[in-house]
Amino acid sequence: MVSRAAILLLIGLLGMVYQATQLPPPNRNNHQSNSISPTTTPRIRLTDGRYLAYTEKGVPRDKARHKIIIVHGFGSSKDMNFLAPQELIDELGIYLVQYDRAGYGESDPNPKRSLKSETLDIQQLADHLHIGHNFYVIGVSMGSHATWSCLNYIPHRLAGVAMIAPVINYNWASLPESVVREDYRKRLIQWALWLAKYSPGLLHWLVTQKWLPSNSVIEKNPAFFNTRDIDILKIIPGFPMLTKEKLREQVVFDTLRGDWMVAFGNWEFDPLKLSNPFPDNTSKVHIWQGYEDKVVPSQIQRFVSRNMPWISYHEVPDGGHLIIHYSGLCEAVLRALLLGEENVSYRPRPHTDIAF
């Protein structure tokens, strides 16, 4: 049996990945394929019969100059906060659509979830809403696995891409062992993947045990969050989908387990081998990272960006994993993505080692 300390670290890591976005607990009352269940937001029917829920924000779709699909992270939903100033949205003519990924919120589960299915869901949503052949995609935290997948499978549909605190998969073939050897997160993720694949019942039992720390304890632990993140956690919801009560619900556990396995399992492609989707420099791919992120070390994110010179790398000097909640960050993301404007405050600082 694994040690209590290892389990605590795993639960903390799950919590940190979740907190990259904010959500209300998902509604699981009616997830029946091929039937329309009562919802509070519109849904589309996908080609495999599943329903995908979404919400629209910003200027009217037919008046928009820039159309953006936002992909939420682990345990989140279409209701996550994206704190873009209304003045900027109106000025630039920005239309935003946020959707519940498979199994989250009001969207039906996908027992065949994969990297490609995540991309096809995005493509079908775009086509159903008639937002045009090319659109922007912003992926948040673990939602970045769907964003990387878009770069692989539908680069011709993309007008531009941004990833905010994207999670790294330690199985990427081009990620050298020397970069990740001492990172304890790699071992925890490998352990969690083994349990999720070969002993899901044991994993389900472990994450609901009373002796594990409460969410309120995790939120205050500097081993999991930097100072700025802890301040943010005082004003946003905690971990509603990761409470022991919610995790006891099989449909919630299965959704989180499936999402985790796709994000950190073996990918069909190596992101570091992707080609620049915008060779004529008509647009860019951006990565936004917190220098003090305790979920994804900035050294690894820097390695990825250095080896993909067509990616624009931005770094929040005192940022943790929750940078999407920081004042001004979403505006900076939009200005860089849509206008090519660089905020000098987010230029990476000279290389300095951070202990794993």
C-alpha positions in Angstrom: 0.0 0.0 0.0 1.3 3.4 -0.9 2.2 5.8 1.9 -0.2 8.4 3.4 2.2 11.2 2.3 2.1 10.1 -1.3 -1.7 10.0 -1.3 -1.8 13.5 0.3 0.4 14.8 -2.4 -1.7 13.2 -5.1 -4.9 14.7 -3.7 -3.2 18.1 -3.5 -2.0 17.8 -7.1 -5.6 17.0 -8.2 -6.8 20.0 -6.3 -4.3 22.3 -7.8 -5.1 21.2 -11.3 -8.8 21.8 -10.6 -8.2 25.2 -9.1 -6.9 26.6 -12.4 -10.6 27.1 -13.1 -13.6 27.7 -11.0 -16.9 25.8 -11.2 -20.2 25.0 -9.5 -20.8 21.3 -8.8 -21.9 19.5 -12.0 -25.6 18.6 -12.6 -25.8 14.8 -13.0 -29.5 14.3 -12.7 -30.1 13.4 -16.4 -27.2 12.2 -18.5 -29.0 9.9 -20.9 -27.6 9.6 -24.4 -29.9 10.2 -27.4 -32.4 12.1 -25.3 -32.7 15.8 -24.4 -32.8 16.4 -20.7 -33.8 19.6 -18.9 -30.9 22.1 -18.9 -30.5 25.8 -18.1 -28.3 26.4 -21.2 -28.4 25.4 -24.9 -26.9 22.1 -26.1 -25.9 20.7 -29.4 -26.2 17.1 -30.5 -23.0 15.6 -31.7 -22.6 13.0 -34.5 -22.3 10.2 -31.9 -25.5 11.2 -30.2 -24.1 12.9 -27.2 -25.2 16.4 -26.1 -22.7 19.2 -25.5 -23.7 22.2 -23.4 -22.4 25.7 -24.0 -22.8 29.3 -23.1 -22.1 32.4 -25.2 -20.6 35.7 -24.0 -19.3 38.9 -25.5 -20.7 40.7 -28.6 -23.4 39.0 -30.7 -22.0 36.2 -32.9 -23.0 37.9 -36.1 -21.3 41.2 -35.1 -18.1 39.7 -33.9 -14.7 40.3 -35.4 -12.9 37.7 -33.2 -14.6 34.4 -32.2 -13.0 32.4 -29.4 -13.7 28.9 -27.9 -12.5 28.5 -24.3 -11.7 25.0 -23.0 -12.0 24.5 -19.3 -9.7 22.4 -17.1 -10.0 19.4 -14.8 -13.1 19.4 -12.7 -14.4 22.7 -14.1 -17.2 23.7 -16.4 -18.5 26.2 -19.0 -19.2 28.5 -16.0 -15.5 29.1 -15.2 -14.6 32.8 -14.9 -12.7 34.4 -17.7 -12.2 37.9 -16.4 -11.9 39.9 -19.7 -13.0 43.6 -19.3 -16.2 44.3 -21.1 -14.7 47.5 -22.6 -12.1 45.4 -24.3 -14.7 42.8 -25.5 -16.8 45.6 -27.1 -13.8 47.5 -28.5 -12.4 44.4 -30.3 -15.7 42.8 -31.1 -15.0 39.6 -29.2 -17.4 36.7 -29.1 -16.7 33.9 -26.5 -18.2 30.5 -26.3 -17.5 28.3 -23.3 -18.7 24.7 -23.2 -18.8 21.7 -20.8 -16.4 19.1 -21.9 -17.7 15.5 -22.1 -19.1 14.4 -18.7 -18.8 17.8 -17.1 -21.7 20.1 -16.2 -24.6 19.5 -18.5 -22.7 17.6 -21.3 -23.1 13.9 -21.7 -20.2 11.6 -20.7 -18.1 10.1 -23.5 -16.9 6.6 -22.5 -14.6 6.7 -25.6 -13.0 10.0 -24.6 -9.7 10.6 -26.4 -7.5 13.4 -27.5 -9.1 13.2 -31.0 -12.7 13.2 -29.5 -11.9 16.3 -27.6 -10.9 18.0 -30.8 -13.9 16.8 -32.7 -16.2 18.1 -30.0 -14.7 21.6 -30.5 -14.9 21.4 -34.3 -18.5 20.3 -34.2 -19.4 23.0 -31.7 -17.8 25.6 -34.0 -19.6 24.3 -37.1 -23.0 24.1 -35.3 -22.7 27.7 -34.2 -21.5 28.8 -37.6 -18.6 30.8 -36.2 -16.6 30.4 -39.4 -13.9 28.2 -40.8 -11.2 29.8 -38.5 -11.6 30.5 -34.8 -9.4 31.0 -31.8 -9.0 28.5 -29.0 -7.9 29.2 -25.4 -7.1 26.2 -23.2 -6.9 26.5 -19.4 -4.8 24.1 -17.3 -5.6 20.5 -18.0 -8.0 21.7 -20.8 -4.8 22.3 -22.7 -4.6 18.7 -23.8 -7.6 19.4 -26.0 -5.8 22.6 -27.2 -2.6 20.7 -28.1 -4.9 18.1 -29.9 -6.4 20.9 -32.0 -2.9 22.0 -33.1 -2.3 18.4 -34.2 -5.7 17.4 -35.8 -7.2 20.7 -37.0 -4.5 23.3 -37.4 -6.2 24.6 -40.6 -9.2 25.6 -38.5 -7.3 27.7 -36.1 -7.0 31.5 -36.1 -4.8 31.5 -33.1 -4.2 29.6 -29.8 -3.4 30.5 -26.2 -2.8 28.1 -23.3 -2.9 29.3 -19.7 -1.0 27.2 -17.2 -1.0 24.2 -19.5 -0.3 20.8 -17.8 2.7 18.9 -19.1 2.4 15.2 -20.0 5.6 13.4 -18.7 5.1 10.7 -21.3 5.9 13.0 -24.2 8.6 11.3 -26.2 10.7 14.4 -26.8 10.7 15.4 -23.1 14.2 14.3 -21.9 14.6 12.4 -18.7 17.1 14.9 -17.5 14.4 17.6 -17.4 11.9 15.6 -15.3 14.0 13.1 -13.4 13.8 14.9 -10.0 10.2 16.1 -10.4 8.1 14.3 -7.8 4.9 15.1 -9.8 6.0 12.6 -12.5 6.1 9.7 -10.0 2.7 10.7 -8.5 1.1 10.9 -11.9 2.5 7.6 -12.9 1.2 6.0 -9.7 -2.2 7.6 -10.2 -2.4 6.4 -13.8 -1.6 2.9 -12.8 -4.3 2.9 -10.2 -6.8 4.5 -12.6 -6.1 1.9 -15.2 -5.7 -1.3 -13.3 -7.4 -0.6 -9.9 -10.0 2.1 -10.3 -12.0 0.7 -7.4 -9.0 1.1 -5.0 -8.4 4.6 -6.3 -12.1 5.5 -5.7 -11.9 4.1 -2.2 -8.7 6.0 -1.5 -9.9 9.5 -2.5 -13.0 9.2 -0.3 -11.3 8.2 2.9 -12.0 10.4 6.0 -8.3 10.5 7.0 -7.4 12.5 3.9 -7.1 16.2 4.5 -10.1 18.4 3.8 -10.2 20.8 0.9 -9.9 23.8 3.2 -6.6 22.4 4.6 -5.2 21.8 1.1 -6.1 25.3 0.0 -3.9 26.8 2.8 -0.9 24.6 2.2 2.1 26.4 0.7 3.4 23.0 -0.6 0.5 23.1 -3.1 0.0 26.9 -3.7 2.2 29.9 -3.7 1.3 33.0 -1.7 -0.6 34.7 -4.5 -2.7 31.6 -5.2 -3.6 31.2 -1.5 -4.9 34.8 -1.5 -7.0 34.0 -4.6 -8.4 30.9 -2.9 -9.8 33.1 -0.2 -12.2 34.8 -2.7 -13.2 32.0 -5.1 -14.9 28.7 -4.4 -12.9 25.7 -3.1 -13.0 22.2 -4.6 -16.7 21.4 -4.9 -16.2 18.5 -7.4 -13.3 17.1 -5.4 -15.1 16.8 -2.1 -15.4 13.3 -0.7 -19.2 13.6 -1.1 -19.0 14.4 -4.8 -16.2 11.8 -5.5 -18.5 9.1 -4.1 -20.8 9.7 -7.0 -19.7 7.1 -9.6 -20.4 9.4 -12.6 -18.3 12.2 -11.2 -15.4 9.8 -10.4 -15.6 8.2 -13.8 -15.5 11.6 -15.6 -12.5 12.8 -13.6 -10.7 9.4 -14.0 -11.3 9.3 -17.7 -10.1 12.9 -18.2 -7.0 12.3 -16.1 -6.1 9.2 -18.1 -6.4 11.0 -21.5 -4.4 14.0 -20.3 -1.6 12.1 -18.7 -1.7 8.8 -20.7 0.1 7.9 -23.9 -0.7 10.5 -26.6 -1.0 9.6 -30.3 1.4 12.5 -31.2 4.3 14.3 -29.7 3.5 18.0 -29.2 7.2 18.9 -29.4 7.2 17.6 -32.9 4.3 19.7 -34.2 4.9 22.2 -37.0 4.1 25.9 -36.8 0.4 26.2 -37.8 1.0 29.8 -38.8 4.2 29.6 -41.0 3.3 32.9 -42.6 3.2 34.6 -39.2 -0.5 35.6 -39.6 -1.0 34.5 -36.0 0.7 32.9 -33.0 0.5 30.2 -30.4 0.9 31.5 -26.8 1.7 29.9 -23.5 1.1 31.7 -20.3 2.9 30.3 -17.2 3.3 31.3 -13.5 7.0 31.3 -12.5 6.1 29.9 -9.1 3.6 27.3 -10.4 3.6 24.3 -8.1 1.6 22.1 -10.5 3.7 22.6 -13.7 7.3 23.8 -13.0 8.2 26.7 -15.1 11.5 25.1 -16.1 9.6 22.4 -18.0 7.3 24.9 -19.6 10.4 26.9 -20.7 12.0 23.8 -22.1 8.9 23.2 -24.2 8.8 26.8 -25.5 12.5 26.9 -26.2 12.2 23.8 -28.4 9.2 25.3 -30.2 10.4 28.7 -31.2 7.2 29.6 -32.9 5.4 29.6 -29.5 5.3 33.0 -27.7 6.1 32.3 -24.0 4.8 34.7 -21.3 5.5 34.3 -17.6 3.9 35.9 -14.5 6.9 36.5 -12.2 5.1 35.9 -8.9 2.4 33.7 -10.4 1.3 30.2 -9.3 -1.1 27.9 -11.1 -4.1 30.1 -10.7 -2.9 33.0 -12.9 -6.2 33.0 -14.9 -7.8 34.6 -11.8 -5.1 37.4 -11.5 -6.2 40.9 -12.3 -5.2 41.9 -15.8 -4.1 38.5 -17.0 -7.1 37.7 -19.3 -6.9 41.1 -20.9 -3.1 40.6 -21.6 -4.0 37.1 -23.1 -6.5 38.6 -25.4 -4.4 41.6 -26.5 -1.5 39.2 -27.3 -3.7 36.7 -29.1 -5.8 39.1 -31.1 -3.5 42.1 -31.6 0.0 40.8 -31.1 0.6 43.2 -28.3 3.2 42.2 -25.7 2.9 43.2 -22.1 6.5 43.6 -20.9 5.4 42.7 -17.4 5.1 39.1 -18.6 8.5 38.7 -20.3 10.3 35.7 -18.8 12.9 36.6 -16.2 16.5 35.4 -16.7 16.9 31.7 -16.0 16.9 30.9 -12.3 16.4 27.4 -10.9 13.4 26.6 -8.8 13.5 23.5 -6.6 11.1 20.8 -7.7 
